[in-house]
Amino acid sequence: MLLAAVAIAPHAIQAQTAAALTVVPSRDKKVVRRWALPGDPRGVAIGNDGTIYVGVAEPQAVLAVDPLSGAIKKRLVLDSADIASTKELVTIRTNPERTRLYIANGSDESASILSIPNLGVVREITMEGETIRDVVPDPRGRYVYVLGRRVHVYDKDGQTEVRTLPIEEPMAIATNSTGTLLAVLASEDFGTTKATVVALFDTTNLTEFEREPLQTEQTIEFVMFAAHDHSLVAFSRDSFYEKPLTTRPVRITDPGKAGATQMRVEIGDLVNSTHVCLPERSGPQVATLTSTDTNLVYAERRCSVSGTFSGSTRGVTPASLYGIDAYAVAYDKLSNTIVATDRAGFLTVYTPPKPTLTR
């Protein structure tokens, strides 16, 4: 397998501004603003000033869009149409400082790191034979986690691979808010059956220290830490899961550290499960935390069934942005709104929904 991190040649990139997006009227009361956005819009992220950064797959480009006027402030084409490239911009994520974008390019077998707000190319990571489904930055600024057939850990600039984590065919990854933990969800064979498991890694040494079943066999599309890192939430195509995380002091046995203790994170045994109906063509960014890290909003298509099972104390309050065909959603803290992409060709700003578990 060939793994490489390469800088992009200047001629391979086109950066330019363009006209404003076309406004699309809507009678939907939860819609604040909506624009037409051709080109198969995919991942989305929000900058420090509220700028919407959205990926469009067919032009293989990133657009910087004004959240009020819809004006395209900058447009960066990652690869031109005449190059044999298939950048899908599956996810777009930011670091905590919101100075960089991290883009998973799907079947193009690559990931891109851009600086913002100037949309400068920092690095492109290429991985032959691996579809890149997500790229997650380390909140501490040490690493970049790349999700392919394995989880690849790169240095903060994406130049050097530090380690490949020993988990086959991972489904989804997430870091906690402080960057001390990395969660990897994968399928594990238990002899007569397979089940989805959660593996926790200590990022100080990139070693696994705990693994527990998620009490499902379903493929997980999305995972994240929430509720002050006391919950791990995950989505399959038709279910939302929440698994509690607890910390307890553990006495260090090292003679040189007599009397010292450290905090150990443990995965709870019980799982909260809620039936959901994710949009048919949604991607890994189908949910987002909002004003607090206990309020979770997820996109949901119209469906006739819903239900809940409370296996343990719930740490997060989920709210459905119901009846939409979103591919990805992101929360804008400045305006308290949800930004969503729709592969049919729309970019929409929504009012956050009120928490509810049933329709």
N, C-alpha and C positions, 0 to 999 in steps of 0.2 A: 504494500500500500504506500502510495506517495503522499506525504503530507508536506505542505509548504506554506510559508507566509511571505508574501511578496508585496512590494510597493507597486502602486499602479502608475504606469507611464502617463505623462501629462496628456498625450494625444488620445488616450483611451477614454477620456472623460470630457463631457461637455457640461459646463455650468452656465446657466443663463436664466433670465427672468422671462415671464410670459404674462399674458392677459389674465384678468380675474376669472374665476370659475363662474359658471352661469347659475343664477339662483333658481331653485325649484320650489314653487309654492306648495304648502302642505296644510291640510286641515287637522292633522294630528296634533292634539294639544300638548303632547310631550316634546314636540319638535321646536327647537329654538331657531335654528337655521339649517337649510339644506341646499347643497349645491350638486350639480351634475359633475361627475368626475369620470370620464371615459378612461379606458386603459386597464380595466381589471384591478381596482384598488385592493390592497392587501393590508400589511402591517401599518400601525399608526403609533405615534408617540407625541408627547407634549413638551415643548421647550420651556425654559425659565420664564419667558415673557408671554407664554400662552400660544406661541407659534405652533401650528399643527404640522408635524412631519409625517407625510404619508407616502407609502410605496405603491407604485403602479407597475404591474408585471409586464404588460405588453410593450411599453416603451423602456422597461427595465430602468426606471428612474425613481428618484426621491424628490418630492415637492415640499417646499416650505410655504405654508398657506396662512395668510392672516385670518385669525379666528373670527373677526367681526365682518370684514368686507369680502372675504374669499379671494382676495388678491394673491397671486402666486409671487411670493417675494424672491424665490430662487428655485431653480430646477436643475437637478444633477442627473445626467444620464450615465448610468454605470457601465453599460455596454450598448453600442449601436446595433441597429437591427441587422446589419450585414455581417455581424460577428456571430459565429456559432455558439451562442450563449443563451442560457435559459434561467436567468435570475428571476426568482419568483417573489422575493421580498416577503417571505412567510411571516416573519416577526420583525418588529423594529422596537428596540428597547433603549433606554437611556441609563447612564450612570447616575448616582445620587446627586451629583453636582449639575447634571443636565448639560454637560459640555461635549458629550459624545453620543453618537448613535451606534448601536450594534445590530447588524442586520443578518438574518439567516436567509440564505438564497436558495434553499430547497434543492431541487434536482440539478441545479448548476454546480453542486458539490463545492460550494464556497460560502464564506462569511465576509462581510465588509464592516470596517470600522471607520466612521466619519466623524469629523469635528463639527460642532455647531456653535454659533449660527451660520458659519460661512460655508457649510457643506464641503469641507476639505477632506480629501481621502487620506486617512492615516495608514490603513493597511487592508490588504485582502488576504484572507487565509483560504487556501485551496486544499481539498481532500479528495483524492481520486477514489471513486467507488463508494462514496458516502453522501447520501442526501442529508443536507444540514437543516434540521427542523427547528432549532432555537439557538440563540446566543445570549448568554446571561452574564453581565459584568459582576465582578466581586464588589460588594459595597465598600470594602476596605481598600480597593484600588490595587490589589496585588495580581489578580488573575482575570482571565476571560474564559468562561466555561462554554464549550461548543458541543452541541448535541447532534451526534451523527449515529453511526452504528455502535459507537462507544461514546463515553463522555471524555472529551479531550480538554485538558487544562493548559491554557497558554499564559504567558506573562501578560502584564497589563496592556501592552501595545500590540499583542498578537504576533510577535516576531518569533518566539521560541516556544515549542511545546514542552511543558514542564513534566506532565504525566498524563497517562491514559488510565482512567479508572477501570478496575477489573469487573465490569458488569456488562453482560451481553445484552444487546438490543434494548437499551433503555427507552422508556416512553416519554418521560418528561423530567425536567430538573427545576430546582428553585433554591435560592439562598435565603437565609433569615436576614432580618434587618441589619444586624451587626456584622454579617459576613463570616461568622464563626462556624456556621453549619451549611452544608450542601445536602439537599434531599434529592435522591434519584429514585424514580419509580420505574419498575421493570417487571417482567413476567418471570416467575420461578417455577421449576418443575418439582412437585412434591411427591413424585412417584406415580400415583394413580391419577393425579390431577395437577393442573397448573393454577396458579393464583398470582394476582398482582401484589407486589411487595414494595415497602418503603425502606430504602437504605439511607442511613444518615452518615455523613462523612464529617470528620473534624478537619476544618480547612487549615489548621496550623501545621498539620503533617500530611493532609490529604489521605487519611486512612479511615476505613469504615469502622464504626464502633457499635452500630445497632441496626437490626433488620427485623421488620415485622410485616405480616400480611395486612392488606387493606380490606380484607373480607369481601373481595370481589374477583372475578376472572376477567372483567372488562378492561379494554384498552383505555388508558388515561390520556386525555387530550391536553390537560392543563393542570398545573399544581402550583401552590404558593403558600408561604407562611402568612399567618394573620394573628389577630388578637394578641398583640405584643409578643409574637413568636410562641404563643401557647397553643396554637392550633395549626394543623396542616390541612389545607383544603384542596380538593381535587375534583375534576370533572371528567366523566366519560361522556359518550354521546347522549345518554339518557339518564344520567344520575349525577348528583352532587354529593361528595363525601367530605366529612370533617372528622379528623382524628386528633385527639388531644395530645399535647406534648407537656411533660412535666419535668421539672428540674429538682434534683435533690443533692445535698452535700455528700461528697465521698472523701473519706480520709486517705491522704496520700501515704503509701507504705514506704516510700523512699527514706532511708535513715537520715539522709542529709536534709530532709524537709520534715522533721519530726513535728507532729501537731498540725501540719498544714492540711487544708482541705481544698477541693475543687468542686465545681458544680457539674453534675452529670445529667444529661438530657435523656429522658426515657419516653418511648412512644406508648400511648395508652392502648388498652386492649379493645375498647369498644369504639364503634364508629357511628356517627350520625349519617343517615342517608336520606336524600330527598330526590324524588323523581323530577327530572327536568327534560326539556325538549330543545336542545341546542339547534341553532340554524343549520340547515342541510350542508352549507358550504363554509361553515365557520372554521377559523384557524386556532392556533394555540393561545392567542390573545383574546379569548372569548369572555373574560371576566376581569374586573379591576376593583381594587379597594378604593374607597372614596374619601370623605372628610375625616374619617378615623379608620384605623386598621381593623375595626370590628364590623364595619359596614362594607358589604360585598355586593357589587352589581354585576349581573351576567346577562348576556343577550339570549333571547329565547324566541323561537318561532311559535306560532299559534298551534296548540294541541289540545286534546280533550281529556288527558289524564294527568294527574299530579298526586303527590302524596308524600308523607314524611315518616321517618322512623327515627326516634330519638334513642340512641344507644348510650349516650352520655350527655353531660352538660354541654350545651352549645356555646361556643366562644364567639362565633361570628353571627351577624344578622344578614342573611341573604335577601336580595331584592331583584326581581326579574324585570329587565327592560323588555317587556313582553310584546310579541307580535311584530318583531323586526327580523330582517334577514342579514344581520351584521356578520361580517367576517372577523373584525377585530374591534375592540373598544379600548379607550384610554380616558383617564380622569384628568380634568383641568381644574386644579385647586384654585387658581385665581378667579375663575368665573363660576365655580361649583357646577360644572356641566360635564356630560359624558360625550366624547367624540367617537363616532362609529364609522367604519367603512363598510360598503356593500358592494360585492363583486358585480352586481348589475349595473354599477356606474354611479354611485352616490357617496357623498361625504356629508354626514349629518351631525349636528350638535343637538343633544337631548338634555332635558331636565332630568336629574336623577330620580328614579322611581322610589316610592315609599316601600319600606321593608314589608314583605309578605311571603308566605309559604304556599299559598293556594290561589288559584284564579277563580 
